[in-house]
Amino acid sequence: MSMQHILDTIRSFDDILEIAPDERSEYPPLAWGDHFFYWSPDGSVPREQPFATLVTKDYPGDSASNLAPAGRWRINIHVGRRRVDELADSGADPADADVVQPHPLYARQGWVCAVVPGERSTGLVLHLLEEAHHAQRRRRIRALDRTSGIRDDHMP
């Protein structure tokens, strides 16, 4: 699966806010070329972590996926702590491509990842992205309900 296919899929979800830092943005050069996705119907950056990120390079302290060679990238998806073990191949090497596995740094916070998803992992990756989008939507609507008293009876 191409990076563009993953990006196009996430962009097709409702109420997406994508932050894609580049040289024209206020974000540091380290983040340029990466993508951060939130459910945000009003277009503002939520006070929570994104539901998914797509990174195109190794970060300081996060190089186990070996993203330095050309053509390597990693999709990171928040699935919740309980689901990491049931979904991810914990025996995989963090640099293995086309495997859904615990995030090398953030598995304990409920993140899984896949380096260059391919034939084996694409279906699961797309499913998890959709689930993560809906989960963030549900969390944000519940938080709004608690603070504003407004109910969304159409919440999935």
ABEGO torsion letter per residue (X at the ends): XBAAAAAAAAAABBGBBBBBBBAABABBAAABGBBBBBBBAAGBBBABBBABBBBABBBBGBAAAGAABBGBBBBBBBAEAAAAAAABBAABBAABBGBBBBBAAAAAAGBBBBBGBBAAAAAAAAAAAAAAAAAAAAAAAAAAAAAAGBBBAABX
